[in-house]
Amino acid sequence: MTFKAFDLERLLSDWEQTVEFNFAESGVHPVPLKELLEFADADLNEFLDIPLNYPEVNGDLKLRQRIQALYSDATPDNVIVTVGASEANYILANTLLVEGDEVAVMRPTYMQFSGVASNLGAKVRTFSLNENKAWALNIEELQEAVTPNTKAIAVVNPNNPTGKILSEKEMDVLIAAAEKVNAWLIADEVYGGAEREKTQPTSSFYGKYNKVITVNGLSKAYGLPGLRIGWIVAPVNLIKELWKRHEYTTVSSSMLGNRLGEMALRPHVRRQLLDRTRKLVGQGFDVLQQILDEYPDVYSVVPPGASALSFVRYNLPVNSTELIHRFREEENILVVPGDCFDFDHHLRISSALPKEYVHEGLSRMNDVIKKILSR
Ligand SMILES: Cc1ncc(COP(=O)(O)O)c(C=O)c1O
């Protein structure tokens, strides 16, 4: 079996630290530690006596209590804290799947779960979000992709890369599809809370069916990727199985991550973090839209419901990987090619960043487009 690399993360590892303008990350502009402490009205001195020990392997109890409070009918035993949502997805695939299992995965999507699943020898079937219908769930494809052998259906909601928020009806259709074949429904919900126009956070799948597993973390909607705090909320028996894989993978997340993570989830701090995120998401998209409007025959986009991202279609006879390397080589900016999602002729552009940065950096993208069109 050939190992399938995670193309999106490979691209980031190679280039994101050296380009001048980075629009390839998927979170909002990160929160400085000072700002987090200010939101919490906390003093740095509180932290100076923390022993830099391991926290509880499954996550500090106070942090798990904060997490549990975000879900209906969860207890701290339904929660395991991981090193980012990426460890969560990784141990989920390793716990649930063996060679020959089938999974059904949304497309386009963040391709971590599907990549790990195929590296484990699972068969990955896909069902689409339909761009021509504002990324509506393609129910026919879902029904074809889910078979009596499906072990898990995996979705990212709100979606990366499109920012699509599933409607309650679409969520019910997914639950019914999982229930029909007794499959797990895995919902990666890291963008919940990063809504662009809605003020209510996107509802969680958790609690809608007894085999729902939800993944979340502080990296995206909270703007705290450097804390490396993620989590899984799931039935207690499954948490125990995940815990055994977590011990092999990372043992635990960090003590400081747990303590600062607990602070971030205090209700008044969480509210301020999410307000900050929504502001960045809204204003960043408006600047992006102005840049795209300069070439209406080239670009089109379904405005994202949530997330820091837009999945922009471009109408040029150039492959997306070739195009983003032209942007990088000629203008020192990085965006993600649709190829990283098996979706050519698209660009994933992150815009929940300071407005001036978005404007200056993305204008450079249009300088390349201008050159291509004038050839
Ligand atoms: C949908 C989704 N899940 C998980 C992750 C991993 O996030 P973390 O930084 O919490 O490991 C990402 C990062 O881009 C993501 O977009």
The ligand as an SDF file (V2000), in Angstrom:
LIG
                    3D

 16 16  0  0  0  0  0  0  0  0999 V2000
  -11.5620   20.9810    9.6720 C   0  0  0  0  0  0  0  0  0  0  0  0
  -10.2720   20.9150   10.4270 C   0  0  0  0  0  0  0  0  0  0  0  0
  -10.1130   19.9920   11.3700 N   0  0  0  0  0  0  0  0  0  0  0  0
   -8.9690   19.8960   12.0720 C   0  0  0  0  0  0  0  0  0  0  0  0
   -7.9140   20.7490   11.8340 C   0  0  0  0  0  0  0  0  0  0  0  0
   -6.6580   20.6340   12.6570 C   0  0  0  0  0  0  0  0  0  0  0  0
   -6.6490   21.6590   13.6020 O   0  0  0  0  0  0  0  0  0  0  0  0
   -5.7290   21.7380   14.8950 P   0  0  0  0  0  0  0  0  0  0  0  0
   -4.8720   22.9260   14.7260 O   0  0  0  0  0  0  0  0  0  0  0  0
   -6.7030   21.9140   16.0330 O   0  0  0  0  0  0  0  0  0  0  0  0
   -4.9590   20.4810   15.0080 O   0  0  0  0  0  0  0  0  0  0  0  0
   -8.0270   21.7130   10.8340 C   0  0  0  0  0  0  0  0  0  0  0  0
   -6.9040   22.6150   10.5040 C   0  0  0  0  0  0  0  0  0  0  0  0
   -6.8710   23.2500    9.4840 O   0  0  0  0  0  0  0  0  0  0  0  0
   -9.2490   21.8160   10.1280 C   0  0  0  0  0  0  0  0  0  0  0  0
   -9.4350   22.7460    9.1840 O   0  0  0  0  0  0  0  0  0  0  0  0
  1  2  1  0
  2  3  1  0
  2 15  2  0
  3  4  2  0
  4  5  1  0
  5  6  1  0
  5 12  2  0
  6  7  1  0
  7  8  1  0
  8  9  2  0
  8 10  1  0
  8 11  1  0
 12 13  1  0
 12 15  1  0
 13 14  2  0
 15 16  1  0
M  END
$$$$
